[in-house]
Amino acid sequence: MNCLLGSQFGALFHLPIARCSNSAKLVHSLLSRQLVTMRLYELWFLFADKPLRFSLRKFGDITGLKCEPEREKVENGSESIDATPGRMWKELFETEDEDVTVPDVLRMLEQPSLPEWKRLPLALIALVDGLLVCGHELLRVTPAYVEMLEDTGSFLQYPWGREAFVSTLSRLTPPQPSDPSKMDKSLLVMRLRLKQQSTACYGFPLALQLFALKAIPSLLEKIPEPNKTTSFLQEPEGCDSTNALLNFEDILLVETQREVIVTYSIPDEGGDPKWKKEVIDPRINNLVLRMREGHEFKVTDFRGGDSSLPPLKAAEKAEGVGVKKVSKAV
């Protein structure tokens, strides 16, 4: 355990439990407010007419994971050239069967008779494939990641923050079209995805939730026990509750406050991690310029949106005798 706590994964154990119960409604609300950009490795969205940017730098700040340097992505599952189990796989699982899942790994870790040398590699695989870069609903273990455990030290130094961030964005943004002229089809896919009763998220979407709770303090005030800082080290099973963290009404009420505080950071060319294949988007450059100038954004600054469903409205709530609050459509 000391090895994990002293590694890049250590910060995950110190996350405040009160903010980590999965809030699909919050993530869905943010994705429904996202701006369409050409950028490949960041997510922009609006809240209370103010732009927010979810980037690799923010992801690293929240998770404590290494995000540098950029390396060739380790392909997972059937996409990998070396997708078949190798020597490390056979030694860890004592089988050539590729159908090993994270729940299988957790059951192995519960066995008192498990050889001591297997505990750290299995714990690392459970963290990576089960929490950070999960890309399959059955949480199948990735052979390529297992083979990386031939050198545990190298595994611990790998930029898992970058790997997890890319995996996370794959379902949070519209699919990248092969031809820019087909962007409308990509947006249609995203709209349909957001209209579904449920959808799969990969990677570590909790980071987006934690980012929003930090950037929008009034949202944090709406969750149960917002000031509780108990971590997973203190309560390992603290997230077992199925109680909703936030509902749509909470989110709409916060967004329609007269002076909602939204803390956004302006992209820092000197401090932001670099991407070899990032795309320049003139509209984002213009947006960043306005942010630097202190521009007061209004809803009319941003065009577009989907109007195929009735707008959601915050419920009217009296705030004193004779006071009538007008709801704002989102």
N, C-alpha and C positions, 0 to 999 in steps of 0.2 A: 504493500500500500504506500509506503514511503516513497518508492520509486515513482509511482503514479502522481502523487501529490507534488513531487519535486520536478515533474516534467511539464510540458506545455498543456497537458490535460488537467493539471491540478486546479486551475481556476473553475472548471466545471463543477467540482465538488463544493465550491464556495458560493455558488449561485444561491440567491434567496428563494427558498421554497415557495413563499407566498406569491411570487411572480411567475412561477414556472408551470403551473397547471395549464394544460393546453387550452388556449382560447381560439378555437377555429373561427369564431365570429369576428374577433379582432383582426386576425390575419386576412379573412375574407373581406372585411371592410377596407383594409388598407389596399388590397389588390384591386378592389373595385374602384379605387380612387387613383390608380396609377396613371402616370403620364406615358404616352407612347413615344419612345425615343429609338434612335438607331444604336445606342450604346449597348454593348454586349455584356458588360461586367458591372453593372450597377442598376439599381431600381429607384425610380423617381415616382413620387406620388404626392397628392395634395391632402392636407387636412386643415379645415377651416380656412381654405383658400391660400394656405401657405405651403410652399414646396419643401419636401423632405427628400433626402438622398440616402439610400441604404447602400453602402459600398463595402468593399473588402476591408478597408481600414476600420470601419465601424464594426464589422463582423469580428475582426481580430480584437478590437477593444473590449467587446462584450464577452467573447469566449476565452480570451487569453491564448488562443491557438496561434502557431507560427504561420505567417502568411508570406514569407520570403525565404528563399528566392523562388521565382517562377520556374517550375520544372515541367517536363512532359507529363501530361496527365496519365495516371495509372488506370488503364482500362479495366472495367469490372465485368464480371459475368461472362456471357458468351461472346462479348465484343473483344475480349483479350486474346492476343495471339497465343499467350501461354495460359489459356483458361483452364486447362486440365490440371488436376492436382499434381504437385511436385513432391520433392522429398520432405519438405517441412510439413506439408499437409498430411502426408502418410505417417509421419512421426507423431504429430499432434493428435490426429483423430484415429490413427491405426486402421485406416480404411482408404480405399481409392474412390469411394462413393462421393460424388460431388454434391449430393443433396444434404448438406449440413447447414443448419440454421442457427441463428443467434440464440434462440431458446435452447437448442441442443448444447451450445457452448455454456450457457448459464447453468444448465443441469450438471454438466461436467465439473464446473467450478464448485458446486455444492457438495461434491463427493469428497469425504475425508481422505479416501485412499488415492486421490489424484496426485501423481508425482509432482513434487514441488517445482521442478523446472518448467512445468507446463502452465503454471498459474499466471505468470506475468504475460506470456504471449496470448493466452486465451482471454485474459482481461482486456488486453489491448484490442483484440479482434472484436470483442463484445462492444467496446466503446466506439470503434470506428464504424463497423458494419451495423451495429444496433442503434447508434445514436447520431453520429455525425455525417456519415456518407451513405446512409441506408437508401438503397435504390430499388428495393423489391418488397412487395407487400408481405411476403413470407419471411423477410429478413434473412435471405440466403447469404452464407459466408462467401466472400470474394477470394478465389484462389490466388489472384495476384497479390492481394494484401497479405495473405498467409505466407507466401514465399518471401515477402519483404522481411519477415520475422527471422530469417536466417541471420540477420544482423540487427539485434534489438536496438542497439545504440543508434543506428542509422534510421530505424523506424521511428524512434522517439524524436529525431531531429527533422523528420520529413515535414514539409509545410502542409499539415493537415487542415489548417484554416483555409487555405486556398482551395484544396480539394473539396472540402465540405461546402464552401461558398458556391463554387461552380455547380455542385450537385443540387444545392438549395435553389439557386436561380432557375434551374432547368424547368421547374414547374410553376414558378412565381411570375414569369414573364411570358409574353407570346412566343411561340416557337419561331426561331429565326428562319425566314424564307431564303431559299437558294437564290431567288431573284427579287430585288427590292420592289418590283412591280406587283409582286404577289403578297405584299404586306397586308392587304385587306383580308385575305384568306386567313392569315395568321391571327389577325385581330378577331375574326369570327370564331376561330378555335378557342381563343381565350375567353370571349364572351360566353360561349356555350359552356365552357368549363366552369365559369363562375356562376352560371345559372343552375348547375346540377345540384341535387340534394347533398351529394358528397363527392369528394375528389381526393386523389392521392397527392400528398406532398412528399418530396424526397429531401435528402440532406438534413439540415438542421433548422427548420422554420422557426423554432423557438427563439432564435437570435433576432428575427424580425419583430417578434412580440416584445422581447426585452428592450429592443431599440425604441419601439414606439412608447413603451411605458416610461422610458427615461426622457425621451424628447417631448412628450406631452404629459406634464405632471398631473393635469386634471384627470387623465385616464387612470393613472396610478391610484388616485384618491378614490376611485370607484370600486377597486377590487377589495375583497375581504382582507382585513389585516394588512393594509398597505405599508405600515411601518415595521412589520415583523421582518427581521433579518436572519432568522434561523436558516442555516445552510443544510445541505445534504450530508455533510459530515456529522452534524448534530442529530438529524432525523433522516436516516437513509431511506425510509419509506414514506417520507413526508408528502409525496405527490400522489398517493393512492386514492385521494378523494376524487369523486367524479362531479363535484359541484362546479357549476359554470363560473368562470372567472369574471367574465363580462357578458352582457347581452347587447343586442343592437340598440335598445333604448338608451343604455348608458352611453354608448359611443355617440349617438345622435345628440343627446343632451349636452355632452361635452363640446361637440363640434359647433353647436348653436349658441354657446355662451357668448356674451358680448365681447369679452376680452380674453379669449382662450390663449394661453401661452404655448407657443410651439417653438422649441429650441432647435434650430438647425445650424449645421456647420457648413461653411463654404469650402468646397473642394480645395485642397492644398496640393499644388503641383509638386512641391518639394517633398511632402510627407506621404502622399498617397502611393501605395504599391503600384507598380507598373504592370501593364499587360502588353505582350507582343502583338496581339491581334485585335486590340481595342479599335473601335470605329469612332472617328470624329463626327460629332453631330452639331452643326452650326446653331440649331435651336437651343441646345443645352448650353453651348458657349454663351449665347445671348442671355439665357436665364441666369447663369452664374454671374455674368457681368452685372445684371440688375440686382442680384443678391448682394454683391459687393458694394453697390451704390446705395444700399439701404432702401430699395424700392418697396413701397407698400403694395403688396399684391392684392388683386381683386378677382372675383370669379370670372369677370369678363376678360381677364388676361389669358384665359385658357379656353380654347375652342374644342368642340367635339364632345364625345361621350355617347353613351348608349341610352336611349329613351324608350326602349321597347317594353319596359315594365313600369308600373306606377311608382312615382317617387316615394321614398320613405320619409316620414315626417316625425320630428320629435313631438311628444305629447305636450299639450299646453299645461303650464304649471304656474299657478298664481304666486307672485312674489311680493305680496302686500295687498292692503285693502284697495280695491279699485284698479289694480294693476293687471293688465292683460298682456300676455306674452304671445307674440306672433311667431308661429313655427316657420322654419326655413326648410325648403325641400332640398334633398341631397341628391 
